[in-house]
Amino acid sequence: MVAHRDRAQRDYAELVGRRLSLDLTRGKPAADQLDLSAPLLALPGDTYTSAKAVDCRNYGGLQGLRELREIFSEPLQVPVEQLVAAGNSSLELMHDCLVHALLSAMPGAKSRWVDEERIAFLCPVPGYDRHFGVCERLGVEMIPVPMTDQGPDMEVVERLVTEDASIKGIWCVPKYSNPDGISYSDEVVARLAAMSTAAPDFRIFWDNAYAVHHLTDERVEISDLLAACARNGHPDRAFVFGSTSKITFAGSGVAFFGSSPDNVAWLLANTAKRTIGPDKVNQLRHALFLKGEAGVHAHMELHRAKLRPKFDAVLRILEAELGGTGLATWTEPKGGYFITLKVLDGCARAVVRRAAEAGIVLTPAGATHPHGQDPDDSVIRIAPSFPTLDELAQAIRGVTACVRLVGYEKLLAR
């Protein structure tokens, strides 16, 4: 053990001496991925009318262009008439839905949420830090729920929502989840749709961010939550979100909301108070560029060709440097944008700090939990997409050196 620690110290000293400056904090597309959508910059050209002869330069069309909604209807598992194409960010839509629920009663609600004494959301952990940030900003209490390899622990979820009417929702990233890469099983989806809830206005915030973001030849599919909710007598339960953020241009794409007809009417009525219509010119260029659902999948194959070597490199280095040490475990996702590295309890913050001191910036330890507090201090989110392959390899080798240093020091201090 001492010899392992000593080697780790030497490796870390050599790492610091390299004076690196590498950033693995967010799952951003790399420049060569953004280049795949370069033709968007020349579109729509001289064309400015939609398939329904709508002048996209003008006001109106609050639900978004039908031809674009048709393209994303199947990937998001939402009927065209129940799908809204809106602004550039699904996070914006999720934020707005929470604000609207606070300020205007939803279908099935007895009152506005702001008029109730306590509002809480279930938060499967590890999870997406921006979901937690929205709740924190709006004063929504967050209740952590453990994730399993099938999705959230449904025994815990069902018990909590049955007992407590102040629990109004649950955050879900159902396919290639952020950060574990887990896809919800058919059983989990069925139980979410069928479960009894004390709150009549309980909502599942179904953030299907990685619906078409496959990394392997296997295209993982999940059950249709919206249809399952309707079959079980809970048609208003699901809020489905998605976007083109990691399909075309991040920050310059299109976001989607899907739900029951009543929920769609509720959202559009509230949205009409803050906008006269979305950016239909951007929606038109996306429809012309992608052409159809098949075009989306073909485009995502180009993304996969650029992402897969990066994920493979991370996994190869983790195995070479940490395999068999007992210091860490990691996920091997079939899609999405992240790898979860789980180190010894009590070590994640120290690993992230050591990495930063060596010029490698990681997502803060704890970001995968509400209020940034991972009770085990063990989860680190790895985002392989943005650096070049060479930069990524340097960064991951550096991270493994930090894991070995912190881990062996902890074991020797026992």
N, C-alpha and C positions, 0 to 999 in steps of 0.2 A: 504493500500500500504506500509506504514512504517513497519507494522508487517511482511509483506512478505519479505521486504528488510532485516529486522533484522534476520529473520530465515535463509535467504540465506547467510548472513554474518557468522552466526554460523556454517552452513553446510560447507561453504568454509573453515573456520578455521579448522574444524575437518578433512576436506579433505587434507589440507596441512600437517596436523599433521601425516597423514598416511605414508608420505614419499614414495609415489608410484613411479614406473618407468615403464610406459606403453607407447607403440608406436602404434598409429593408422594412421601413415602417408601415407602408400602405400597399394594398393590392392594386396598384395602378398599372394599366397597360403600358408596355414599352413603346418607344417611338416607332419601331418597325411594325408593331401591331396597329398603331394608329395609321400608319402609311397604307395599310390594307384598304382603308376607307377613303383614301385621297380623292377618288372620283366624286365624292359628295360635294367637294368644293366647287365643282363645275356645274352642279345640278341646283335647281331644276332647269337652268338655262333659259330659253325663251318660253318654256312651259310654265304656266301659273294657274291652270285650272285642274281641278281634281277629276276623277272618273265620273263624278256626278255633276260636272260642269260648275263646280263651286270656284269662285275667284279666291284663291288662297291668299292674295295680298290684302284682303279686306277683313273686317270684323266678323265675328260669329263662329258658328260651328263648335260649340262648347264641348261636345263629346269627342271631337277629333275626326280626322279623315277616315271614312269607312274602309278604304282600300288598305290603309296601314293596320287598322284593327283586324281586318281579315287575315293579314299576314301573321299576326301574333296571337290570334284566337286559339289555335291548337297548341302551340308551345306553352301558353299560359293556362290552358284548360278553362277558357271562359268563352261563352257564346258571344258572337260579334255584337249583338244588341246590348249585352251587359258589360261591354268593355269600353273604357274611356281612354283615349290617348291625350295626354296632357303636356306638361312642361318637360324639362330636361332631366328631372331627378325623381326617382321613386321615393327617396328619403323625404323629399319635399311633400309628396303626397301622403306619406305616413304621418309626418308632422301635422299636416293640415287636417287629416282625419281625426287625430287626437284633439286638436284645437276645436274643430267643429263639434266633436262629441262633448267637449267641455261646455261649449257655448250654445248648442242647439240640440234638443232631444233627438236621438236617433230613432228609427223605426223599432218599436218594441220597448223603448225606454219610458220609464215613468217620469223622469225629469232630466234636466241637463246634469252632466256629471259634476260641473262646478258647484251645483247646489247640494251635492251629497257630502257627507262628513268625511269620507275616506274613499279614495280611488286607488286600486292596486292592479298591477299586471304581473303575470307569471313570466319569468325570464329563464329559459333553459340555458344552462351554463356548462361549458364555456359557450359564449355567444358573441353577438356583434355589438361592438362598443357604441356605435352610433344609435342603435335602438335604445340603449341605456341612457345615452345623452339626452335624447328627446324626453324620456320619462323624467329624468332629473331636472331638466329645464322647466317642465310643466308641473312639477310637484306630484307626479304619479309615483306611488310607492312601488318598489320592485321586490318581488319575492323569487329568489333563486330556486330553480328546479333542476335536478341532475339530468344530464344527457346520458343515454345509453347508446349502444351501437345500432338501435332501431329508431331512435328519436328521443323525445323527452320521456322521462319515467312516468308512464301513464297512471300508475298506482298513486303517485304523489299528486299529479295533476287532477285526477278525478276526485280525490279526497278533498283537495283544497277548494275546487270550484263548486262542489256540492255543499260545502259547509259555510262559505263566506260570500255573501251577495255583494260585497265591496270589491271583489275581484272581477274586473270588467274585461280582461283580455289576456292574451298570451302572444308573445313574439315567437315567430317560427321562420326559420330559413330551411325549407323542407327538402331541398335537393342540393347535395354537395355543400352542406352547411358551413357557415363561417363560425369558427375556424377549423372544425374537425373533419369536414368533408363527408359527413354522414348524410344519407338519404333516408327519409322516413319510410318505414315499412307500411304495407297495406293495412296491417292491424292497427298501427298507431293512427293512421289517417281515419280509419273507420271509428276508432274510439273517440277521437277528437270531434268527429261529426255527430256522434250519437250521444255523447255524455250529457247527463243532466247538470244544469248549472243553476245556482241560487240566483244569479243575476239574469233577468230576462233579456238584457241588452249586452250579453257577453259577446265579444268579438275575437276572432282569430286573425291576427295580423300576419298574413301568409306571404312573406317576402321571398318570392320565387326568383331571386336575383340571378341564379345560375341555371336557369331552365334549360339552356342549350349549350352550356359550357362544359363539354366533355373533354377528358384527357386521354381516354382509352378507346379502344374499338367498341367497347360496350357502352351503349347509350342508356344509362340508368333512367327508368321511368318511375314516376310516383303516381299514386291513386289521385283521382279527381276529387279534391276536397269540396269544391263548390257544389258539385252534383251530389256527393255523399251527404252534405248538410241538408240539401233540399229533400232527398229521399227520407231522411230521418226527422223531418218536420221542423228543421231549423234553417230555413232558406236564407235568413239574414245573418247567419253566424260568421261567414267568411268574408274577409276583405283580402283580395288577391292583388299583389303588387309585382311589377316587373319594369324593366327598362332596357334600352339599348346601350347603356353606359359602357359596358365591356364588350359590346358587339361592334359599334361604329366609333364615334368620337366620345370619349368620356367628358361629360360636362356640356356636350352639344348634341345630345341625343333626344330621345323621346321616352317619357315614362307612361306607365299604364296602371289603371285601377280597374278591377273587375269584381262584381258582387251580384247580389240579387237585384231585380228591377227596382224595388223600393229603396235599397241602399244607394243605387246609382242615381235615382231621382233626388235623394237627400243630398248626396255629394254635389251634384250639379247645381242644385238650388243654392247651396252655400257658396260654391265656387263663382256663381254668377254675380255675387256681391263684390268680388275682388278682381274679376277679369271679364272682358267681353269675348274672349276666345283665346285659344292657344296659338302657338307659332305654326300655322298651317303650311307655310312655305318650307319649314324644316321637315314637317311630316311628309310633305309631298316629295322632297328630295330623298327621304328615306324609303318611301314606297317605290320610287323609280329605281333606286340603287339596289334594293333587296329583291324586288320584283315579286316575290312570293315566299311561302314558307320554305320551299326547297332552296331558295336563294339564301335564306338565313342559315340553314344547315351547311350549305356549301361554304359560305363565308366563315362559319365557325370551324370548319376543317382547316382553313388557313391559319386561324388563331391557334388551333391545337398543334399544328406543325411547329409553331414558334415557342409555345409554352411547354410542351411535353419534354423537350431536352433539358429545360431548366429544372423541372420537377424531378426528372430522373437524376440529374446531377446532385441535387440536394439529398435525395434518398441514398444515392451511392456514397456520398461523403459521410453522411450520418452513420451508415452501416460500417464503413471503414474505420471511422474514428471513435465511435461510441458503441458499436455492436459488441455484445458480450461483457460490457463493463458494469452493467447494472445501474448506470448513472442516469439513463434516460430511455424513454420510449417515444415513438413518433407515429403519426398517421401516414397512410399511403393512399391518398384520395384518388377517386376515379374521375373527379371533375372539380370545378370551382377554382379558387385562387389561392388557397392557403394550405400549409402543413402545420399541424400542431405538434410542438416539441414539449414533452412533459419531463421535467427534471425532478431531482429529489425534492421532497417537501422542504420548504424553507429556503430554496436556492434560486428561484426564478429572478427575483429582484437583484440579487447579487450578480447573476450571470449577465443580465441586461446592463447593469452598471459597469461591470468589467469590460463588456463589449464596447460600450460607449467610450470608455477611457482609451480603448484601442482604436477608436475611429469607426466603429461599426454601430450604427444607430438602429435599434429594433423597436417594434411596438412596445410601449411600456408594459412591464409585467403587471397583471391585474386588469388590463384593459378588456379582457374577455369576460369580466364579471361586473355586476352592478357597482357603481361608485368606485370602480377601479380596485376593488378589494377581493382578491383571490384568497380565500381562507387557508388554502394549502400552500400558497406562494410557489406554485409548481408549473403553471402553464405559460408557454411562450409561443406567440403566433409568428410563423415564418411566412413572408410574402415574397415568393421567388420571381414574380413577373417583371418588375421594372428594371433591375440591373441587367447589364450584358452577362453572357454566360461566364466570361472570365471574372468579372466583378463578383458575380454570385458565388462562384467557386471559392474565391478568396474570402468572401464574407462568411460562408458556412464553415470553412475550415477554421476561421477565427472564432466563430461561435462555439464550435466543438472544443476548441482549446479552452475557452472560458468555462464551458460545462465541466470539463475534466478538472480544471483548477479548483473551481468552487466546490464541486462534488467531492473530490478527494480531500480537500481541506475540511469539509464538514464531517466526513467519515472518520478522519483522524482526530477530530476534536471531541468525538463522543467518549 
